[in-house]
Amino acid sequence: MSKNLINNTRVKVKIKKGSKTVSSRRWLERQLNDPYVSAAKKDGYRSRSAYKLIELNEKFNFFKKGQSVVDLGSAPGGWSQVTAEHVDSPNKGKIVSIDIKDVEPIDGVIFINGSIMDDEIIETIRQKLQGGADVVISDMAPYASGHKSTDQTRSLLLAELALDAALILLKEKGIFCCKLIRGKGEEELVKIMRVYFSEIKRFKPDASRKDSAEIFLIGLNFNNQNLA
Ligand SMILES: C[S@@+](CC[C@H](N)C(=O)[O-])C[C@H]1O[C@@H](n2cnc3c(N)ncnc32)[C@H](O)[C@@H]1O
């Protein structure tokens, strides 16, 4: 998909001296030259991240019509939009999403404004879901501090909390997918996932920026017999 999106004309941002910082000019240039940003605008997705989930789903067949899905870290809503299309929510499927930021309503998505760190959040999700989840996805990312190891540690914590939620919410044979900034703790996390999922995959979609250390960890075929 990414190949079709590539357009070779590069936009340069000219700015008046002193009107913008170098980093904001770079950000703007990157946005204007990013084929996934233009595609998201054209396709009506709220985020370029939507294409990461589309690729993940093409590769691992996460979704079927009628499934129940939990989307962790859902703002502004791109992943929830993609999920709603695939599970046919609200007609057949069900989606419960959470984020600390607000999300404009999406047809077929039950949104909870809350943090994965809140003690009550999993119970709140469970009540809204009214049953187990077939798939738990997490694109949660910490606010970027610019300090590499701080951001990596925070990303690991969010991935661990996403896994904790998945172990409680998933149905037998369910699927878990979470974003992680690669680094310290990755192998330990994968080791824990191996206890509960019969297959573990690591995948970096084309839509994931090459200069980003993010990767997606996928657990297939959840086995809840191994829960203590
Ligand atoms: C990359 S964005 C998600 C983009 C989304 N998947 C989409 O396609 O629109 C990461 C999100 O994680 C959320 N997040 C960060 N910490 C969180 C937490 N403790 N609980 C819930 N969400 C969190 C952020 O607010 C942010 O909206």
The ligand as a MOL file (V3000), in Angstrom:
LIG
                    3D

  0  0  0     0  0            999 V3000
M  V30 BEGIN CTAB
M  V30 COUNTS 27 29 0 0 0
M  V30 BEGIN ATOM
M  V30 1 C -0.2730 7.4720 18.7880 0
M  V30 2 S -1.6290 8.0560 19.6890 0 CHG=1
M  V30 3 C -2.9020 6.9280 19.2260 0
M  V30 4 C -3.4070 7.1560 17.8420 0
M  V30 5 C -4.6580 6.3330 17.5510 0
M  V30 6 N -4.3640 4.9150 17.5020 0
M  V30 7 C -5.2770 6.7310 16.2450 0
M  V30 8 O -5.1510 5.9970 15.2740 0
M  V30 9 O -5.9040 7.7830 16.2030 0 CHG=-1
M  V30 10 C -1.2550 7.5270 21.3160 0
M  V30 11 C -2.3400 7.8110 22.3100 0
M  V30 12 O -2.0230 7.1840 23.5560 0
M  V30 13 C -2.7010 7.9360 24.5470 0
M  V30 14 N -2.2470 7.6060 25.9020 0
M  V30 15 C -1.0470 7.9220 26.4600 0
M  V30 16 N -1.0190 7.5160 27.7370 0
M  V30 17 C -2.2290 6.9310 27.9940 0
M  V30 18 C -2.7940 6.3370 29.1520 0
M  V30 19 N -2.1270 6.2880 30.3150 0
M  V30 20 N -4.0300 5.8230 29.0710 0
M  V30 21 C -4.7320 5.8970 27.9020 0
M  V30 22 N -4.2450 6.4660 26.7770 0
M  V30 23 C -3.0090 6.9840 26.8150 0
M  V30 24 C -2.3870 9.3680 24.1400 0
M  V30 25 O -3.2690 10.2700 24.7550 0
M  V30 26 C -2.5240 9.2960 22.6260 0
M  V30 27 O -3.7820 9.7370 22.2030 0
M  V30 END ATOM
M  V30 BEGIN BOND
M  V30 1 1 1 2
M  V30 2 1 2 3
M  V30 3 1 2 10
M  V30 4 1 3 4
M  V30 5 1 4 5
M  V30 6 1 5 6
M  V30 7 1 5 7
M  V30 8 2 7 8
M  V30 9 1 7 9
M  V30 10 1 10 11
M  V30 11 1 11 12
M  V30 12 1 11 26
M  V30 13 1 12 13
M  V30 14 1 13 14
M  V30 15 1 13 24
M  V30 16 1 14 15
M  V30 17 1 14 23
M  V30 18 2 15 16
M  V30 19 1 16 17
M  V30 20 1 17 18
M  V30 21 2 17 23
M  V30 22 1 18 19
M  V30 23 2 18 20
M  V30 24 1 20 21
M  V30 25 2 21 22
M  V30 26 1 22 23
M  V30 27 1 24 25
M  V30 28 1 24 26
M  V30 29 1 26 27
M  V30 END BOND
M  V30 END CTAB
M  END
